[in-house]
Amino acid sequence: MRIAKKTPTFRAFTRLSMLLAGAGLAAATWAADPAPKDTTASNPLGGKAAPAAAAKGTPGQPRQITWEELVPKDWDPAKEFKGMDLSSLNDGDPRANELLLKMQEVSNNAPTNPAMNGAEIKIPGFIVPLEEAKGEVTEFLLVPYFGACIHTPPPPANQILHVVTSKGAKFRAMDTVWVTGKLQTMRNDSMMGVSGYHVNATSVTKYSGGAK
């Protein structure tokens, strides 16, 4: 069987689909392996968002949040690409590469939700390790669906959390965890992706489904 070559046009379609899916705006099926139940790009871990007014939660207690709460309600990453006919781009067309670069720029500069800055939160997600010490992860990216940043392109910056732990955690790439800590709107560039949020984690625990 002949395997089709991934042309610039194909990559453009894929990248835009991932951009939309990462923002929770469209369904996606690009993960290389099955994700745990209720953990897909279009239905991230945690279910529906709580009211924005509750963003700060109860004083002294972290509030469980969902990934969609991290995205400003008025942000539409697809608006600059509406009306474009990607099928009109031929293989090797330089416009295809220009479009990919533009999509990446939109993704890397995805705006954060200022209402979430400073909130004590608890959120579930998948680990993308950045730093390890003695077999324990001390710094990682937290992403909303399986395969992000490793098997598929990174989600938009407002769907990636840069997490630093107070002590090492014994987890591996793509393990599913709960992260608890103070959320900050702070950009970080890493080799695995650009994150729009930072969390100083007070705890990183195994995700077993549902609230914990």
Summary of the structure (lengths in Angstrom):
residues: 212
radius of gyration: 17.5
end to end distance: 47.2
largest distance: 60.3
contacts: 680
relative contact order: 0.19
helix: 23%
strand: 30%
